[in-house]
Amino acid sequence: MGLITSRPDELRLYGFSAKHPQYLAYGLPVLVPNSRRFLELLRGSVPYDEESFLELVEQLADRDEWQRVSDEAYAQAQRLRWDLTLEPLAELLA
């Protein structure tokens, strides 16, 4: 699984790590601090805090749960492919 760590400061709340979409592209569930904003927009992201971290890792050790979240992550990566994401720009340039 992917792991994103950060401090809960204002800059980090609305940003994202460049590793996040890379992990999703491989179908890896990504553990992300729950202080991050807009996590619901990136399927396959699993919000955590200090109290829930171990429990979430244990849940993802279950094969069925891992597969479910991995499928979400990979599907999200497919929706964010460059050829799809940049299609509106290509149309403007044409």
N, C-alpha and C positions, 0 to 999 in steps of 0.2 A: 504494500500500500504506500501511497505517498503521504508525506508528513510536512505540513507547513507550520512554522512556529513564528511568533512575532509578539511584540508588546502591544497592549491595547491603547496605543496613543492615536491621536486624531488622524495622522497621516496614514497609519496602517489600517484604520477602520474601513476606509473606502478603496484602498489599493488592493492589489493581488500580486502574488508571487508568479514570476514567469514559469516556475516549475509546475504550477497548478495545471495549466492546459496540457503540458507535456505528460504529466501523470495520467490525466484523463484520456489522452490519445492512445495510451497503452491499455486502457480499460482498468486502470488502478483506482480503487476508491481512495479519496484524498481526505485525510484528517486535517481539519482546518479550525483554528481558534474560533469559538462561537461569537467572539466580539466582532468579527468581520461582517461588514454589511453586504447585503444582496447575495448571500450564499444560496438562496433558493433559486437563483438564476443559473447556477452551475450544478446540474444533476451529477450525482456521484460524489459530491462533497459531503463529508460527515463532520458536523460541528462538534467540537469538544471543549471542555474546560478541565481544570486540574482534577476536579472531582469525578468527572465522567470518563476520562481518558482510558483507564484500564478496562472498565466495563465495555467500552466501545471496541477496543482491540479484541477482547474475548468474544464479543458478538460477531465480529468479522472473521473470527477463527472458524465459525460455523460455515461449512461449504455452501449451503443454500443461501445464507445471508450474504456471503462474499460474492456469490454469483449474481445475486439480485443487484447489489450495489455496483459491481463491476459492469454489468450490462447497462446500467444507468450512465456510468462514466463513459463507456465506449460510445453509446448512443449520443451523448452530449458532444463528444469529440467529433462525431460524424456531422452533427449539425453546425459545428464551428469550422469545418474544412475551409481552407483558403479559397478554393474555387467557388464555394457557395457564399462565403462572407464577402468576397470582393466582387461578386456578380453585379450588384447595383453600380459600382464604380465602372466596371467594364462597359455597361450599358450607356453610362454618361459619356464615356470616352469614344464610343462608337459613332 
